[in-house]
Amino acid sequence: TSKPGDANGDGQVNGADYLIWISHYGQSVSGPANGDFNNNGTVDGADYIIWLSNYGL
């Protein structure tokens, strides 16, 4: 299972996941693979907080 903030599913929350988040920021997309970590349909600051809270884990 992937962790919250793990966009690429490699089991780590790191810079690679941030790049996925930032590349979709402001877009209406769904799912962690697109950086929408809270699955609300929009990649936004709330998703960044999820990524940041789990960074390095």
N, C-alpha and C positions, 0 to 999 in steps of 0.2 A: 504494500500500500504506500502511496505517496503521502508526503507530509503537507500540511497547509503551507502554501507558498512555493511548492515544488512544481513549477510549470512543466518541466521536461520529463518528470517522472523518474529521475535517476536516484531518488532517495535522499537527496541533499537539497537544502535551500541555500542558493549561492548567487553569484553574479550572473550566471547563465540564465537563471530564472528571472532576474531583474531585467535583463535585456528583452526577454519575451514580454514581460509586463509593460515596459516602456514602449515597445514597438506597437502595442495595442492600446496604449493609454488614450482614453476619451472615445474609444470605439464601442459600439453596441455589439458585443460578441459574448459568447457564453462558454463557461468551463475553465477549469484551471489551466489547461493546455494553452489557452489564449490569455492567461494572466487575470482572469476573472475568478479570483480565489474564493469569493463569497457567493458565486453563482447567481448574481442578481441581474445579469445581462449587460452590465456596463463595466468596463475596466476603468477604475477610478482610484482616488486616494485611499478609500477603505481597503482596497486590495493591496495597496502598497503597505499599509499598516500590518496586514496579515503577513506579507512577505518579510517585512522588517522584524516583526516579532519572532519569526522562526528562522531568521538568517543565521547560518552557521550550525544549525541543528541537523 
